[in-house]
Amino acid sequence: MTSILEIRQVGKSYGKQEVLGGVDLTVQAGEIISVLGPSGCGKSTLLQLIAGLQQPDRGEILLRGKVAASRSGMLAPEKRGINMVFQDYALWPHMTVFENIAYGMRRGKQDQTAIRASVAELAALLRLEGLEQRLPPQLSGGQQQRVAIARALATKPDLMLLDEPLSNLDMQLRVEMRTEMAYLFKKLGTTVFHVTHDPEEAFSMADRLVIMREGAIDQTGTPQQCWRLPASASAAKLLGAGNRLRAMGRSGGRVAAGGAELAGVWPGAPGTAGAEGAALLLFRPDAADFLPRDGSSSGDAAAAEAAASLEPGMEPNRLPVHVMHSVFEGKGWRVLARTADGQPLTFLHHRPLAAGDEGMLTISPNDLYLYPQQEAN
């Protein structure tokens, strides 16, 4: 495959604060990369370095095999073969939809007939037909975002940069737009470098996730790989494993937590599995099924499916809990509970549970992630 973007040991600091600490990454032609991470992790700075809006303090950025940025020099942004879609659309308010889309092609002195044909093709692809003579203030947020994408695609860039492109849209429109964008970029074979803090947006678009933490890459892999085996406690929390319990490591890879002995997976570096001493235990609220104290079935078929997926001889974990509160969320209830040793956690259930109810959470060992205590920070 052809390499479009290579980031080699790129670092950036602001004064004494190091924002990026030697990042390495390669993006292949036609690949959609989603860079995911919390605020302050360095993802936006990395995007700006690729775009040519900032200069690295060390390392190199290569585009199609040629150095575009280093400490000693920079290629101008307009010469990089890159287009960018901004969080706030950045459309020209006094230009029509047609003029906004055609802007880059006109600057490149393309033939007027070719420009009209390209605008018509993009308008059809992005469901903007009939809106070509409107001004941006006359459009909805979703329509404005489509115009921004069409303008960026019009000059056929080597690389498309997306900076939190859907954050200004309402929830339903974000879901619709991320699906449309993923389809469009795949259809056109566009190479995309996408920055977001929203895991669902990243999952729905990416061929490969890049998870960042404190100026470094924490994990890379397909969305499925990262979801099933988060490389760190930070990545696990970012990917939905919001329950975080103190634990003590036992021999054989098990831990004592919440008044029970539990089995799980240790996704970290070799040698961490089975380590004795303080540990962290993380799992997702939807990975647990509640069994009442009397042992009757909870009626949740997911528990039976999870048990059937376990390897022979592997039993689900059982964690005793005391219910504190239930909140209806539409598809079901989110239940706040505490463990036998007083640690809070949440889980999802198909019906409300009353404060004071007691029972067991059953959790597959495959869905329980264990990390050394030092990852707490």
N, C-alpha and C positions, 0 to 999 in steps of 0.2 A: 504493500500500500504506500501511497504518497504521503509524506509528512507535510502538513500545512504549517503547523506551529510547533516550535521547540523552545522550551523554557529551560535554561541551563543554569542552575545554582544562582538564581536571581534573588537578590536581597535589596531591601529598602528600609531606610530609617528616617525618622523625623526628629532631628536633634539626637537625644540619647535613647529615644524609644525605637526599638527595632520592630517594624511592622511585618516585614517578610524576612525569613531567616534561611535563605538558600533553597529556593523551590525548584524542583525538577519536574517537567511534565512534557509529554509529546501528544499532539492531536493530529489524527490522520484525516485525510480528505473524506468528506461526507459524514464525519463523526459528529454526534451531538454530545457535548460535554456539559454537564451541570455541576457547577461549583457551589457546594452547600456548606453553610457554617453560620454561627451566631454573629451578631454585630461585633466588630472589632477584631475578627479573626484574620483579616488581610485580604479577603476575596475581592473587595472593590478596588483596593490598591493594585492588586494583580491585574484586574481588568484595565485599569487606567494605564498601566505600564505597557500592556499589549497594544492598546489603542494609540499610544504615543503622547498621552496627556501628561505623563511623568517620565522621568529618566531613572533607571535602576542605579543603585550605588555600587553593585557588583553583579557579576554574571552576565549572560547574554540572552537576548530574545531573537530567534530566527524565524523568518517567514519564507516558506518555500526554499529553505536551505541557505538563505542569505541573512546576514546579521542586520536586524532592524533597530536594535537598541543595545547599548552597553554603557559602561561608565564613561567611555571615551567618545561616544557619538550616538546620534539618533537620526533615524530616517523620519522625515516629516509625516504627520498622520495621514495627509491626503495622498501620500505616495506608497502607502502600505498595502493597498488592496483590501482594506478593511472598512466595513460599515458598522454603525452602532445604533441600536434602538434603546432609547433612554427611558427611564422610569416615568418621566413627565411628558413623553411623546416628542416634545421639541419641534412641533410643526410651525411653519411660517403662518401666523394668524391672518395675514393679509392676502395669502395665496389660496387659490382654490385647491380642491383635492387633486385635480389634474396637474396643476402647476407644482404642488408639493411633490408628487410622485415623479414628475418629469425633471425636477430641479437638477439632480446629479447628471442626468443624460444631457441636458442642455449645456451644463458647464463643460461636459466632455465633448461638446460640439457634434453630437450625433445628428444624423439626418432627421428632419421633422417627420417624415413618413414612418421611419423606424421608431421614433419616440411615441407617436400616436398608437402604433401597433403594440408596443411594449406596455404602455399605460392601459390599453384596453385588455390585454392579456392578464395583467396583474389585478386589474379591477374585477375581472371575472373570477380569478382564483381566490380573491379575498372578499368576495361578496360586497363590492363597492359600486357595482353597476348602477347607474342612475344618480350617483352622488358626485360625479366628477366636477360639477360646477358649484358645489357648496363650499363654504368656508369652514375651517375647523371648529369655530364656536357653534356652528349649526349642526354638529355631529355629536353622537353619544360617545362616551368614553371608549367603548369597544370599537366603534367605527374609527375614532381617532387613532387607536392603537394599530388597527389594520392599515391605515394610511401610512403610519410610521414604518411598519414592516414592508409595505409595498415600496416606499421610497428607498429603503435600505437594500431591497432586492433588485431594484431597477438597474443598477450598474453592475450587477453580477459580481459581487465581491468574492475574493478568495476565502474570506472569513467573516462571519456575522457575529457581532458581540451583542449580547442582551443583558442589560443592567436592570435587574428587578423589573421586568417589563410589564408585569400584571399587578403590581402592588397597589395601583390606584383604582383598580376595578372592584366591583362588589363580588361577593363570594361565588354566586352562580355564574357570572360572566367570566370569572377567572377559570372556573372548571371548563367552560365551553372553549375559551380562547386557548388554553394550554393544549387541549386535544387538537384543535384546528392547527395550531402552530406546529406541533409535532408531525402531523400529517403533511402539512405544506413543505416543511424542510426536508422530510424524507422523499417526497415526490420530486422535489427539485434537486436533491442531492447536495443541499447546502451544508457547509461545515459551520458548526455553531459552538460558541463558547458562551455559556449561559450562567449568570450569577444570580443566586436566590438564597433566601433564608427559609423558604417554604419546602419541606420535604416532599409533600404531595405533588407540587409543581415540578420538582426535580425528577421524581419517579416517573411522572407521566411523559416527560420529554426526553430523558437522557438515554443514550446508549451506555454511557459510563458516568458514574458519580465520582467526584473529587470532594472529599470531606476535609475541611480545613479546621485547624485549631491553633490559636496563638501564633500565627504567622508561618505555619508549616502544614504540609499535607499529612493528615491523620490516617486516611484510608482512600484507596481507589478500587473500583470494581464495578460490575454491573449493579443496577439497583437491587436485583434479587440477591446477589452475593452480599452486599452491604447490609441489607435488611435481615438476612438470615444469620449473619455472623459479624456484628459490629466489632471493629478492631479494638475499641477502647470504650471506657465508661462514658466518655464525652460523646462519642459517636452513637452509642446505644441510646443515651438520653435524647440526642438530637433526632434519632429515628424512632421515637415514640416510646422507648422503655423508661417511662417516667417513675415507676416504682423503684425506690432505691433503699435497700436495707443494709444495715451493718451486719457483718457476718464474721465468723471465725473459721479459718481453713482447717480441714481435717485430712487425714491420709486418704488416698484413693480418689482425690479430686472432689470430695464432698465438703459441705460447709454446715455449720450450725448457725441458724438465723431464725428470729421470730419464734423461738420455742420449739423448733423442729430441726431435724437433720435432713438436708436437701442435696440433691444431685443436680448438676448443671453442666454447662460447657464453659471452658476457659478460652476465649478467643485470642488472648494476648500472645506475647512472645513465648517461644519454647522455654519450658522450665517453670512457667507460672502454674500450670495445672498441678493440682495436688499440693501447692505450697501451703504450709501451715502458717497461722498467724492471722492478723486482721485482713479482712477482705470486704469487697462490695458485691452486692447481689442486686441485679436489675432485671425487671421484666415488664412487659406491656400490659396495660389494664385488660385488653381483650384476650390475653393468653391464659387467663385463669377462669375456672368454672367453680361455682359455689355449691357445696353440698351441705344441707342443713345438719344441725347437730344430731337429729334422729336418723341420719343416714339415708333418707329418701332421695330419689332422683331429683335433680334440679330441672329436668326437662330440657336441658340444653344439649342438642345433638353434637355440638362442637366438641364436647368433652369426650364422647365416644369416638369421634373421628380422630381426635388427638391421641387417644389411647391406642387406637388401631394402627397409627402411624409409627409407634415406638418400635425400637428394635426388640427382638425376642429377649425376654428376661428383664426388660427395663420397665419399671413401674413409675406412674405419675407421682410427683411430689405431693405431699399433703401438709398444708400450712394452716394451723388453727388461727381463726380471726374472730373479732368481736365487732359487729356492725355499729356504726355511729350515725350514719345519715344516708339517704338516697335522693338523687336528683334525676328527674325525667329529662332525657335528651332527644326525644323523638323516636329513635329506633329502639330505645330501651332505657335502662336506668344506669347511672354511674353511682357506685356505692363507695362511700368513705368508710374505712374500717381501720382497726389497729390489730397488731399482732399480739401474741401472748406476752411479749416483753415491751409492749407499748409503742411500737414503731408504726407510724401511719402509712397507709397504702390505699389505692383505689382499684376497683375492678368493675367490669360491665356485667349487667345481668338482665334477663328477659322480663323480670318483674321487680317491683319495689320490695326492699327489705326493711324491716322495722328496726329502729334503734334498740340495741340490746340483743338482737338475734345473734346467735353464735353458730359456727360451723367450720368447715374446712374449705380452703381453696385448693383445688387440684390443678397442678401446673406440670406440663411436660418438661423433662430435663432439657429438651432441645430448645425450649423457650425461656430458659433461665440462664442469664449471662453472669459470669463470675469474673471479677477483676481484682488485682492487688489493691490494698487500701491506699497506696500512694497515688492512685489515679483519682482520688477524691477531689483533687484540685483541677 
